[in-house]
Amino acid sequence: MIKADSRSKRKALVTKMCWFIALWVFGVVATVIAVYPLKLLLTRALSH
């Protein structure tokens, strides 16, 4: 009973970690996608 409880707690922790990592990666990717075109526009505007 105690073993099962600790295992479910660990499973919940791992699930939380996976969600955190997935959200962080998604945030980074979204930021890159948002910033990259702006960077291109800025460099193009500065070069002209």
PQR file with spaces between the fields and no chain letter, atoms N, CA, C, O and H, PARSE charges and radii, in Angstrom:
ATOM       1  N    MET     1       0.841   -1.200    0.000 -0.4000 1.5000
ATOM       2  CA   MET     1       0.000    0.000    0.000 -0.0000 2.0000
ATOM       3  C    MET     1       0.883    1.260    0.000  0.5500 1.7000
ATOM       4  O    MET     1       0.663    2.178   -0.789 -0.5500 1.4000
ATOM       5  N    ILE     2       1.869    1.289    0.882 -0.4000 1.5000
ATOM       6  CA   ILE     2       2.763    2.449    0.967 -0.0000 2.0000
ATOM       7  C    ILE     2       3.615    2.559   -0.306  0.5500 1.7000
ATOM       8  O    ILE     2       3.838    3.652   -0.827 -0.5500 1.4000
ATOM       9  H    ILE     2       2.048    0.542    1.523  0.4000 1.0000
ATOM      10  N    LYS     3       4.082    1.406   -0.790 -0.4000 1.5000
ATOM      11  CA   LYS     3       4.892    1.391   -2.011 -0.0000 2.0000
ATOM      12  C    LYS     3       4.111    1.954   -3.195  0.5500 1.7000
ATOM      13  O    LYS     3       4.629    2.760   -3.968 -0.5500 1.4000
ATOM      14  H    LYS     3       3.901    0.518   -0.366  0.4000 1.0000
ATOM      15  N    ALA     4       2.858    1.518   -3.327 -0.4000 1.5000
ATOM      16  CA   ALA     4       2.009    1.978   -4.423 -0.0000 2.0000
ATOM      17  C    ALA     4       1.800    3.496   -4.339  0.5500 1.7000
ATOM      18  O    ALA     4       1.788    4.188   -5.357 -0.5500 1.4000
ATOM      19  H    ALA     4       2.438    0.863   -2.699  0.4000 1.0000
ATOM      20  N    ASP     5       1.639    4.001   -3.112 -0.4000 1.5000
ATOM      21  CA   ASP     5       1.419    5.427   -2.911 -0.0000 2.0000
ATOM      22  C    ASP     5       2.635    6.230   -3.362  0.5500 1.7000
ATOM      23  O    ASP     5       2.499    7.230   -4.068 -0.5500 1.4000
ATOM      24  H    ASP     5       1.649    3.440   -2.285  0.4000 1.0000
ATOM      25  N    SER     6       3.817    5.792   -2.955 -0.4000 1.5000
ATOM      26  CA   SER     6       5.041    6.501   -3.327 -0.0000 2.0000
ATOM      27  C    SER     6       5.276    6.420   -4.833  0.5500 1.7000
ATOM      28  O    SER     6       5.775    7.367   -5.441 -0.5500 1.4000
ATOM      29  H    SER     6       3.927    4.980   -2.382  0.4000 1.0000
ATOM      30  N    ARG     7       4.916    5.292   -5.427 -0.4000 1.5000
ATOM      31  CA   ARG     7       5.086    5.119   -6.871 -0.0000 2.0000
ATOM      32  C    ARG     7       4.164    6.074   -7.636  0.5500 1.7000
ATOM      33  O    ARG     7       4.575    6.684   -8.623 -0.5500 1.4000
ATOM      34  H    ARG     7       4.511    4.523   -4.933  0.4000 1.0000
ATOM      35  N    SER     8       2.907    6.200   -7.168 -0.4000 1.5000
ATOM      36  CA   SER     8       1.962    7.098   -7.831 -0.0000 2.0000
ATOM      37  C    SER     8       2.412    8.552   -7.673  0.5500 1.7000
ATOM      38  O    SER     8       2.225    9.366   -8.577 -0.5500 1.4000
ATOM      39  H    SER     8       2.574    5.704   -6.366  0.4000 1.0000
ATOM      40  N    LYS     9       3.005    8.872   -6.519 -0.4000 1.5000
ATOM      41  CA   LYS     9       3.523   10.221   -6.287 -0.0000 2.0000
ATOM      42  C    LYS     9       4.670   10.507   -7.255  0.5500 1.7000
ATOM      43  O    LYS     9       4.744   11.586   -7.844 -0.5500 1.4000
ATOM      44  H    LYS     9       3.157    8.210   -5.785  0.4000 1.0000
ATOM      45  N    ARG    10       5.559    9.531   -7.409 -0.4000 1.5000
ATOM      46  CA   ARG    10       6.692    9.695   -8.327 -0.0000 2.0000
ATOM      47  C    ARG    10       6.183    9.848   -9.761  0.5500 1.7000
ATOM      48  O    ARG    10       6.710   10.649  -10.533 -0.5500 1.4000
ATOM      49  H    ARG    10       5.499    8.655   -6.931  0.4000 1.0000
ATOM      50  N    LYS    11       5.148    9.068  -10.109 -0.4000 1.5000
ATOM      51  CA   LYS    11       4.556    9.129  -11.449 -0.0000 2.0000
ATOM      52  C    LYS    11       3.976   10.522  -11.696  0.5500 1.7000
ATOM      53  O    LYS    11       4.136   11.087  -12.778 -0.5500 1.4000
ATOM      54  H    LYS    11       4.720    8.417   -9.481  0.4000 1.0000
ATOM      55  N    ALA    12       3.308   11.067  -10.689 -0.4000 1.5000
ATOM      56  CA   ALA    12       2.732   12.398  -10.814 -0.0000 2.0000
ATOM      57  C    ALA    12       3.836   13.441  -10.982  0.5500 1.7000
ATOM      58  O    ALA    12       3.689   14.385  -11.759 -0.5500 1.4000
ATOM      59  H    ALA    12       3.179   10.608   -9.809  0.4000 1.0000
ATOM      60  N    LEU    13       4.935   13.271  -10.257 -0.4000 1.5000
ATOM      61  CA   LEU    13       6.063   14.193  -10.345 -0.0000 2.0000
ATOM      62  C    LEU    13       6.682   14.141  -11.738  0.5500 1.7000
ATOM      63  O    LEU    13       6.990   15.174  -12.333 -0.5500 1.4000
ATOM      64  H    LEU    13       5.054   12.504   -9.626  0.4000 1.0000
ATOM      65  N    VAL    14       6.860   12.918  -12.250 -0.4000 1.5000
ATOM      66  CA   VAL    14       7.423   12.747  -13.599 -0.0000 2.0000
ATOM      67  C    VAL    14       6.498   13.374  -14.642  0.5500 1.7000
ATOM      68  O    VAL    14       6.962   14.013  -15.587 -0.5500 1.4000
ATOM      69  H    VAL    14       6.610   12.079  -11.767  0.4000 1.0000
ATOM      70  N    THR    15       5.196   13.190  -14.466 -0.4000 1.5000
ATOM      71  CA   THR    15       4.221   13.781  -15.388 -0.0000 2.0000
ATOM      72  C    THR    15       4.315   15.299  -15.362  0.5500 1.7000
ATOM      73  O    THR    15       4.289   15.948  -16.408 -0.5500 1.4000
ATOM      74  H    THR    15       4.819   12.671  -13.698  0.4000 1.0000
ATOM      75  N    LYS    16       4.426   15.868  -14.152 -0.4000 1.5000
ATOM      76  CA   LYS    16       4.580   17.320  -14.010 -0.0000 2.0000
ATOM      77  C    LYS    16       5.855   17.800  -14.695  0.5500 1.7000
ATOM      78  O    LYS    16       5.854   18.813  -15.394 -0.5500 1.4000
ATOM      79  H    LYS    16       4.447   15.341  -13.303  0.4000 1.0000
ATOM      80  N    MET    17       6.943   17.059  -14.486 -0.4000 1.5000
ATOM      81  CA   MET    17       8.225   17.409  -15.103 -0.0000 2.0000
ATOM      82  C    MET    17       8.105   17.393  -16.628  0.5500 1.7000
ATOM      83  O    MET    17       8.575   18.306  -17.308 -0.5500 1.4000
ATOM      84  H    MET    17       6.944   16.236  -13.918  0.4000 1.0000
ATOM      85  N    CYS    18       7.466   16.339  -17.156 -0.4000 1.5000
ATOM      86  CA   CYS    18       7.283   16.211  -18.611 -0.0000 2.0000
ATOM      87  C    CYS    18       6.472   17.386  -19.148  0.5500 1.7000
ATOM      88  O    CYS    18       6.817   17.955  -20.183 -0.5500 1.4000
ATOM      89  H    CYS    18       7.085   15.597  -16.604  0.4000 1.0000
ATOM      90  N    TRP    19       5.402   17.750  -18.454 -0.4000 1.5000
ATOM      91  CA   TRP    19       4.579   18.884  -18.871 -0.0000 2.0000
ATOM      92  C    TRP    19       5.379   20.174  -18.826  0.5500 1.7000
ATOM      93  O    TRP    19       5.289   20.991  -19.742 -0.5500 1.4000
ATOM      94  H    TRP    19       5.122   17.287  -17.613  0.4000 1.0000
ATOM      95  N    PHE    20       6.165   20.366  -17.765 -0.4000 1.5000
ATOM      96  CA   PHE    20       6.975   21.572  -17.625 -0.0000 2.0000
ATOM      97  C    PHE    20       7.973   21.691  -18.764  0.5500 1.7000
ATOM      98  O    PHE    20       8.114   22.754  -19.369 -0.5500 1.4000
ATOM      99  H    PHE    20       6.239   19.701  -17.021  0.4000 1.0000
ATOM     100  N    ILE    21       8.675   20.581  -19.058 -0.4000 1.5000
ATOM     101  CA   ILE    21       9.668   20.570  -20.138 -0.0000 2.0000
ATOM     102  C    ILE    21       8.980   20.829  -21.480  0.5500 1.7000
ATOM     103  O    ILE    21       9.472   21.608  -22.296 -0.5500 1.4000
ATOM     104  H    ILE    21       8.560   19.717  -18.566  0.4000 1.0000
ATOM     105  N    ALA    22       7.834   20.167  -21.703 -0.4000 1.5000
ATOM     106  CA   ALA    22       7.112   20.336  -22.966 -0.0000 2.0000
ATOM     107  C    ALA    22       6.665   21.789  -23.150  0.5500 1.7000
ATOM     108  O    ALA    22       6.802   22.347  -24.238 -0.5500 1.4000
ATOM     109  H    ALA    22       7.434   19.534  -21.041  0.4000 1.0000
ATOM     110  N    LEU    23       6.135   22.395  -22.095 -0.4000 1.5000
ATOM     111  CA   LEU    23       5.697   23.789  -22.164 -0.0000 2.0000
ATOM     112  C    LEU    23       6.878   24.722  -22.382  0.5500 1.7000
ATOM     113  O    LEU    23       6.777   25.684  -23.143 -0.5500 1.4000
ATOM     114  H    LEU    23       6.024   21.941  -21.210  0.4000 1.0000
ATOM     115  N    TRP    24       8.008   24.441  -21.715 -0.4000 1.5000
ATOM     116  CA   TRP    24       9.205   25.268  -21.856 -0.0000 2.0000
ATOM     117  C    TRP    24       9.720   25.211  -23.284  0.5500 1.7000
ATOM     118  O    TRP    24      10.034   26.237  -23.886 -0.5500 1.4000
ATOM     119  H    TRP    24       8.090   23.659  -21.097  0.4000 1.0000
ATOM     120  N    VAL    25       9.804   23.988  -23.822 -0.4000 1.5000
ATOM     121  CA   VAL    25      10.258   23.812  -25.209 -0.0000 2.0000
ATOM     122  C    VAL    25       9.307   24.533  -26.169  0.5500 1.7000
ATOM     123  O    VAL    25       9.749   25.213  -27.095 -0.5500 1.4000
ATOM     124  H    VAL    25       9.548   23.154  -23.333  0.4000 1.0000
ATOM     125  N    PHE    26       8.007   24.380  -25.944 -0.4000 1.5000
ATOM     126  CA   PHE    26       7.017   25.050  -26.782 -0.0000 2.0000
ATOM     127  C    PHE    26       7.190   26.568  -26.726  0.5500 1.7000
ATOM     128  O    PHE    26       7.108   27.250  -27.747 -0.5500 1.4000
ATOM     129  H    PHE    26       7.647   23.827  -25.193  0.4000 1.0000
ATOM     130  N    GLY    27       7.431   27.084  -25.524 -0.4000 1.5000
ATOM     131  CA   GLY    27       7.651   28.521  -25.355 -0.0000 2.0000
ATOM     132  C    GLY    27       8.879   29.000  -26.105  0.5500 1.7000
ATOM     133  O    GLY    27       8.848   30.042  -26.760 -0.5500 1.4000
ATOM     134  H    GLY    27       7.498   26.530  -24.694  0.4000 1.0000
ATOM     135  N    VAL    28       9.964   28.237  -26.011 -0.4000 1.5000
ATOM     136  CA   VAL    28      11.212   28.599  -26.702 -0.0000 2.0000
ATOM     137  C    VAL    28      10.988   28.587  -28.217  0.5500 1.7000
ATOM     138  O    VAL    28      11.383   29.517  -28.921 -0.5500 1.4000
ATOM     139  H    VAL    28       9.990   27.391  -25.479  0.4000 1.0000
ATOM     140  N    VAL    29      10.349   27.521  -28.706 -0.4000 1.5000
ATOM     141  CA   VAL    29      10.083   27.400  -30.146 -0.0000 2.0000
ATOM     142  C    VAL    29       9.191   28.550  -30.627  0.5500 1.7000
ATOM     143  O    VAL    29       9.450   29.150  -31.670 -0.5500 1.4000
ATOM     144  H    VAL    29      10.028   26.766  -28.135  0.4000 1.0000
ATOM     145  N    ALA    30       8.148   28.845  -29.865 -0.4000 1.5000
ATOM     146  CA   ALA    30       7.237   29.935  -30.225 -0.0000 2.0000
ATOM     147  C    ALA    30       7.979   31.273  -30.254  0.5500 1.7000
ATOM     148  O    ALA    30       7.753   32.094  -31.143 -0.5500 1.4000
ATOM     149  H    ALA    30       7.937   28.357  -29.018  0.4000 1.0000
ATOM     150  N    THR    31       8.865   31.488  -29.280 -0.4000 1.5000
ATOM     151  CA   THR    31       9.653   32.721  -29.217 -0.0000 2.0000
ATOM     152  C    THR    31      10.562   32.833  -30.436  0.5500 1.7000
ATOM     153  O    THR    31      10.654   33.891  -31.058 -0.5500 1.4000
ATOM     154  H    THR    31       9.049   30.821  -28.558  0.4000 1.0000
ATOM     155  N    VAL    32      11.233   31.732  -30.769 -0.4000 1.5000
ATOM     156  CA   VAL    32      12.130   31.726  -31.935 -0.0000 2.0000
ATOM     157  C    VAL    32      11.342   32.023  -33.209  0.5500 1.7000
ATOM     158  O    VAL    32      11.769   32.830  -34.035 -0.5500 1.4000
ATOM     159  H    VAL    32      11.159   30.873  -30.264  0.4000 1.0000
ATOM     160  N    ILE    33      10.197   31.371  -33.365 -0.4000 1.5000
ATOM     161  CA   ILE    33       9.352   31.586  -34.549 -0.0000 2.0000
ATOM     162  C    ILE    33       8.890   33.043  -34.618  0.5500 1.7000
ATOM     163  O    ILE    33       8.807   33.621  -35.702 -0.5500 1.4000
ATOM     164  H    ILE    33       9.850   30.715  -32.695  0.4000 1.0000
ATOM     165  N    ALA    34       8.591   33.631  -33.467 -0.4000 1.5000
ATOM     166  CA   ALA    34       8.132   35.021  -33.428 -0.0000 2.0000
ATOM     167  C    ALA    34       9.284   36.001  -33.673  0.5500 1.7000
ATOM     168  O    ALA    34       9.105   37.003  -34.365 -0.5500 1.4000
ATOM     169  H    ALA    34       8.658   33.162  -32.586  0.4000 1.0000
ATOM     170  N    VAL    35      10.451   35.721  -33.119 -0.4000 1.5000
ATOM     171  CA   VAL    35      11.584   36.649  -33.183 -0.0000 2.0000
ATOM     172  C    VAL    35      12.323   36.574  -34.523  0.5500 1.7000
ATOM     173  O    VAL    35      12.784   37.598  -35.027 -0.5500 1.4000
ATOM     174  H    VAL    35      10.596   34.907  -32.557  0.4000 1.0000
ATOM     175  N    TYR    36      12.439   35.387  -35.101 -0.4000 1.5000
ATOM     176  CA   TYR    36      13.225   35.206  -36.326 -0.0000 2.0000
ATOM     177  C    TYR    36      12.804   36.128  -37.472  0.5500 1.7000
ATOM     178  O    TYR    36      13.667   36.787  -38.052 -0.5500 1.4000
ATOM     179  H    TYR    36      12.063   34.555  -34.692  0.4000 1.0000
ATOM     180  N    PRO    37      11.503   36.206  -37.826 -0.5600 1.5000
ATOM     181  CA   PRO    37      11.100   37.126  -38.898  0.2800 2.0000
ATOM     182  C    PRO    37      11.361   38.587  -38.552  0.5500 1.7000
ATOM     183  O    PRO    37      11.731   39.379  -39.419 -0.5500 1.4000
ATOM     184  N    LEU    38      11.165   38.944  -37.278 -0.4000 1.5000
ATOM     185  CA   LEU    38      11.440   40.321  -36.840 -0.0000 2.0000
ATOM     186  C    LEU    38      12.920   40.650  -37.021  0.5500 1.7000
ATOM     187  O    LEU    38      13.275   41.744  -37.460 -0.5500 1.4000
ATOM     188  H    LEU    38      10.865   38.301  -36.574  0.4000 1.0000
ATOM     189  N    LYS    39      13.784   39.681  -36.674 -0.4000 1.5000
ATOM     190  CA   LYS    39      15.225   39.851  -36.831 -0.0000 2.0000
ATOM     191  C    LYS    39      15.568   40.058  -38.303  0.5500 1.7000
ATOM     192  O    LYS    39      16.362   40.935  -38.646 -0.5500 1.4000
ATOM     193  H    LYS    39      13.496   38.793  -36.317  0.4000 1.0000
ATOM     194  N    LEU    40      14.967   39.249  -39.163 -0.4000 1.5000
ATOM     195  CA   LEU    40      15.203   39.379  -40.610 -0.0000 2.0000
ATOM     196  C    LEU    40      14.756   40.754  -41.101  0.5500 1.7000
ATOM     197  O    LEU    40      15.463   41.399  -41.875 -0.5500 1.4000
ATOM     198  H    LEU    40      14.323   38.537  -38.884  0.4000 1.0000
ATOM     199  N    LEU    41      13.586   41.200  -40.652 -0.4000 1.5000
ATOM     200  CA   LEU    41      13.082   42.512  -41.057 -0.0000 2.0000
ATOM     201  C    LEU    41      14.002   43.626  -40.583  0.5500 1.7000
ATOM     202  O    LEU    41      14.281   44.566  -41.328 -0.5500 1.4000
ATOM     203  H    LEU    41      13.012   40.675  -40.023  0.4000 1.0000
ATOM     204  N    LEU    42      14.479   43.522  -39.334 -0.4000 1.5000
ATOM     205  CA   LEU    42      15.383   44.539  -38.788 -0.0000 2.0000
ATOM     206  C    LEU    42      16.688   44.589  -39.565  0.5500 1.7000
ATOM     207  O    LEU    42      17.153   45.671  -39.923 -0.5500 1.4000
ATOM     208  H    LEU    42      14.253   42.758  -38.729  0.4000 1.0000
ATOM     209  N    THR    43      17.287   43.429  -39.832 -0.4000 1.5000
ATOM     210  CA   THR    43      18.560   43.406  -40.560 -0.0000 2.0000
ATOM     211  C    THR    43      18.364   43.946  -41.980  0.5500 1.7000
ATOM     212  O    THR    43      19.237   44.634  -42.508 -0.5500 1.4000
ATOM     213  H    THR    43      16.909   42.550  -39.541  0.4000 1.0000
ATOM     214  N    ARG    44      17.226   43.635  -42.594 -0.4000 1.5000
ATOM     215  CA   ARG    44      16.936   44.123  -43.945 -0.0000 2.0000
ATOM     216  C    ARG    44      16.746   45.639  -43.932  0.5500 1.7000
ATOM     217  O    ARG    44      17.222   46.338  -44.827 -0.5500 1.4000
ATOM     218  H    ARG    44      16.517   43.076  -42.165  0.4000 1.0000
ATOM     219  N    ALA    45      16.044   46.144  -42.907 -0.4000 1.5000
ATOM     220  CA   ALA    45      15.797   47.577  -42.783 -0.0000 2.0000
ATOM     221  C    ALA    45      17.108   48.327  -42.538  0.5500 1.7000
ATOM     222  O    ALA    45      17.319   49.416  -43.073 -0.5500 1.4000
ATOM     223  H    ALA    45      15.657   45.576  -42.181  0.4000 1.0000
ATOM     224  N    LEU    46      17.992   47.730  -41.720 -0.4000 1.5000
ATOM     225  CA   LEU    46      19.270   48.373  -41.410 -0.0000 2.0000
ATOM     226  C    LEU    46      20.222   48.342  -42.601  0.5500 1.7000
ATOM     227  O    LEU    46      20.977   49.291  -42.810 -0.5500 1.4000
ATOM     228  H    LEU    46      17.821   46.845  -41.286  0.4000 1.0000
ATOM     229  N    SER    47      20.196   47.279  -43.374 -0.4000 1.5000
ATOM     230  CA   SER    47      21.105   47.143  -44.511 -0.0000 2.0000
ATOM     231  C    SER    47      20.742   48.104  -45.644  0.5500 1.7000
ATOM     232  O    SER    47      21.621   48.519  -46.400 -0.5500 1.4000
ATOM     233  H    SER    47      19.582   46.508  -43.205  0.4000 1.0000
ATOM     234  N    HIS    48      19.456   48.466  -45.776 -0.4000 1.5000
ATOM     235  CA   HIS    48      19.025   49.373  -46.854 -0.0000 2.0000
ATOM     236  C    HIS    48      19.423   50.807  -46.599  0.5500 1.7000
ATOM     237  O    HIS    48      19.132   51.683  -47.413 -0.5500 1.4000
ATOM     238  H    HIS    48      18.742   48.129  -45.163  0.4000 1.0000
